[in-house]
């Protein structure tokens, strides 16, 4: 599954301009002037959000701390100052909105070098369980923490809570937060010369330069956001190579967890992971063939759809970005394939190019 993750990240990275596009070497004065103006517009929105006293505005401001184009004169000092401002915003958000689930998640996972006493503390984990208990991912992360300290009873409690949770993770909420922060920035218009100058450094659609740079930078920030990992639930459910065979009660818990993951506006990676898990958990059951067909279709979507994502570096598609935002990455890719006339169901007899994927289908998801 590590190979799969790398492929998905690379597919995203191909079309995301990102901070690297503003490294030394860009010398077009008009382009540089536009970049500075864009950073100034972003900073103005940051200041407006940071002046508020509600947790979601402060979290949005956190996502605007780092400039879109890192045109820093003293990178080490300026980056350190930006990080300090971000942690100060989180501290304020925790003070004014201690019961906000996203605040609780960030506090439970922020690094100890942030300088915030609550970061990763037992109190922050207790708060996470209390205010974000409707998300299965919260309990899976807490179960992983409990396993690390040998608290078997807590592991079982959180796994059961994860199975009963109506929602899987925070990713859609996080995405909406980032979108909302960035879409309200009044970026300056860019003329044809600016778009062409930028295009000499990064592949871009010159007819939608500003919209594409902003939208794909947002997707990069969403993809980089800390979310619960998948290694623990795969092992706890006996699916990965590290996992042991599980009993019937654990199997039912895992079926519930991965079914929720698959059905809640999943990312492409979540859909591939959950389909693999559900095939493994249904191995030998009447539903196994349907589960295998579903995993095969998901791999088809990945392999047939990735070239369309790559092509978006020069073909801005607002419909795709809107669908991603409203219905999740996986469904957005399905709809993109439909608009481009690419079949969303694999041909008879088709097998993935990936040897790993073929092995998973042959072994009912066991690997």
N, C-alpha and C positions, 0 to 999 in steps of 0.2 A: 504493500500500500504506500510505502514511502516513494516509490517510483511514480505512482499515480499522482501523489501530492505535488511532486516536482513538475510534472507535466502540466497540471492545472495552473500552478503559479506562473510557469513560463508562458502559458497561453494568455494569461492576464497581462503579464509584463510586456508582451510584445506591443500592446496597444496603449499602454499608460505612459504618457510623457514623463511624469514624475520629476522629482527635484534634480535628477542628474542632468536634465536638459539645460540647466542654467549654470553649468560648470564653466570655468575659465576657457576661453576660446571663442566665445560669442562676443563679437566686436562691432556688430551693426548698431550704430547709435540709436536708430529709431526703435529697433527691437528692445534694446536695453532700457530705453526710456519707457516703453510700454510695460516691460516687466516690473520696473520700479513703481509705475502707476498702479499696476495690478496688485502688487504687494501692499501699497498704501491703501487701496480700497479694501483689501482683506483686513488690514490692521484696524481700519475705521470700524468695520463690522465687529471685529474682536473686542474693541473697546466698548462698543455699545452693549454687547452681550455681557461682558465682564462687569459692567456697572449695575447689573440687575442682581436681585437677591432670590431667585428661584433656581432650583438645582439643575433643571434641564438647560436653561440659558447658560449657566456656568459650565456645564459639560460641553455645550456647543462651543463656547469660547475656548475650551481646551483644545478642540480640533482646529482652531484657527491660530493657535500660538505660533506654530512653525510656518513661515512664509511659503507660498507656493513655489517661488523662485528664490533659492537660498543665495542671494547676492550679498554675502556677508564679507565685511572687511576683516573681521577677527573671528573666524568660524568657531574656534574653541570657546571663547568667552561668550559670544552671542548665543551659541547653542545651549550652553550651561544656563544662561539667563532665561532662555525660552523654557527650558525644562523646569526651572524653579517657578516660573509663572504658572505653568501647567499644574504643578503639585499644589501651589497656593490656591488655585481655582478649585481643585478637588477638595481641599481642606474646607473651603467655604461651602461647597456643595454639600459636604457631609454635615456641616453645621446647620444649614437651612433646610436640608432635605434628607435626614437620616433614614427615612423609610422609603426612599426612592430605590427601586431594584437595581438600576444601572449604577447609581452611586455605591450601593452595597457591593456590587460585583467588582467595581474598580478598586474599592478599598480592600476587599479580600485578596486581590491579586496584585496590587501595586508593589513595586520592589522596595526593599528595606532602605535602599539608599535615597529614597524620595524625601526622607526627613520627617515623614508623617508617622506619628506613634501608632496609629491604628492600622497601618499597612500590614496585611498578612497576619494580624493578631488574632488570638482566639475570640476576642470580642467581635471582630469584623466577620469572622466565620459564623458566629452565632447570629449576627444581624442578617447575614446573607440567607441563612436557612429560614429566618423568620419572615423577611420581606420579599424574598425571591423564590419561595418554595413552590410556586406554580410552574417553574422552569425545571425540567428534568436535568438540564446541564448543571444547574447549581448543585443539585444533590449528587450527581456523578462526580463533580469536582470535590465536594465535601467527603464523599466516600473514598476517593483516592487519597485525600489527606489523612483520613482515619486509618486507611490500610497502611500508610507509611509509618504510623506510630503504633501499629499493632492493635487498634481498637476494632475488633471483629464485630462487636455488637453494633457500633455506629455504622460500620460498612453496610450491614444488613438493613439497618433502619433507613439509611439514605438510598439504598438501591430500591427498596420498596416504595419510598416516596417518589423516586424518579419514575418508577413504573406507573404510578398513579397521577403524575403531573399532567395537566392538560396541554402544556406547551413544551417545546424542546429547549430552545435557547434564546439568547438575547440578540442574535445576529440581525434579525429584521428591525428590532428597535434601535440598535446601534446604527444600522444603515440609514434609517429614517432620520435619526439625530444628525448624522453627518450631512446627508442631503439637505436638510433644512438649514443647517448652518451655512453651507456654501451657496445655496440657490438664492439667498437673500443678500449676497454681496453685489454691489453695484460696480461690476468690472468695467473698465473703459473699453470702448469699441477699438477694434484693431483694423487698420487699413490693409490693403492688398500687399504693400511692401513689407509690413510687419509679418503677415502670415507667410509670405514667401521666404523671408529671412529665417523664421522659425523652422520652416520646412527644410531648410538646408542642413539642419542639425537633427531633426526628428521627423519621421514620417507623419503627416498630418493632412486632414482634409482642409484645404485652404478656403473653401466656401463656408465652413462652419468652425473656423479656427478657435474662437473664444469658447463657444459652447463645448467643443470637443476637449479642449485642454482642461476646462473646469470639470466636466462630467467624468472624464477618465482619471483625473487626479482624485476625485471623490472616491471612485471605485478602488483606487490604490490604497487610500486611507482606510476604507472599510476592510479591505483584504488584510491590511497590516494590523488591524485591531485585535487585541488579545481576546480569544474565545476559548472555551473549554476544549481540551484535546479529545482525541478519539481512542487513544491507545488503551486507556483504562477500561472503558466499557467493552472494547473488543476482547481484552484479556479476561475480564470478569465474567463475560458470557461464553468463554471457551471458544472464541472464534479465531483469535490470532494464535501464532505459534507458541506464545507464552501462556496461553490459557489452558485450563484443565477441563475435562468433561464436567458438565453441570447437571444438577438434578432438575426434576420437573418444575419445582417452584421457581428456581432461578431462570429456567428456560422461559416460563410465562412472563416473568419480569422483563426479560430481555426482548421478548417479542413485543411487549407493550412499548418499551423504550425506543426500539428501532422503528416501529410502526409510526410513532409520533414524529421521529426525526424525518422519516420519508415523506410525511404528509403535510408538514408545516412550512410551506414556501422554501423548500430545501435549496441549498447551493448544489452545484454539480458534484462537488466532493461528498457532501452529505448524502446525496441520492445514491452515489456509487457505494459508499460505505454501508448505508442502511440496506440496500438491495443485497449486497454480499452477505450481511449478517442475517437477514431474513431467510435467504436461501439456506444458509448453514443451519439455522434453527429449525427449519422445516424439512430438513433432509429426512427422507424416508416416509414423509407424510403425504397425503393426497395433494396438498397444495404445493409440493416441491416443484412440479413441472411449471406451474404458473410463476413461481418465484424465479426459476431459472430463465424463463422467457423474459421476465421483467428485467433481470440483470443484463441479459443479452441486449435488450433494447436500450438500456441506459448506456452501455458501452458503445452502441451504435451512435447514439446522440453525441457522446463525447468525441468519437473519432470522426464522424461526418460533420459535426458542427464546429470543431476547432478551427478548420480553415476559414470559416465565415467570421469567427472572432478575430483571427489574425488579419483578415482583409479590412477589418474596421479601423485599422490604423490610418487608412486613407479614405474611408467611407463612413462618415459620421451618420449614426442611425438613432435618432431620438426615440423612435418607437421601441427599439431594443432596450435602451436605458430606462424608459418609462416602465416597460414590462418587468425588467429586473427589479426596479424599485417596488412595484406593486405586487408582483406575483413570485418573485424569487428568481435566482440565477438560472436554475434548471428549466423552469417553465419559459423563461425569456428566451433561452437557447432553442427550445422546441418551436416557439413561435417565430423566431428568426429563420429557422430552417423552413418552416411553412411558407413564409413570405418570399424566401429565395428559391422556392420550388424544389427543395431537397426533402426526400422521403424521411419521415420520422419513425418508420418501422423498418428493421433490417430485412434485406431480401432473404428468401428461403436458403438455408444452408450457410448463411454468412457467419463468420467467426471473427472475433477481434484480432487485430494485428498483434496486440500485446500478448506475449507468451504467458505472462502472469495472469491476464484475464482469461485466457483459454484454460489454464490450469484450474482457476477458480470455478469455472463452469463445469469442468470435468469432475471436480472434487466436491461439488455442491457447496462452494463457498469456503472450503477448508484450505488453509494455506499456512 
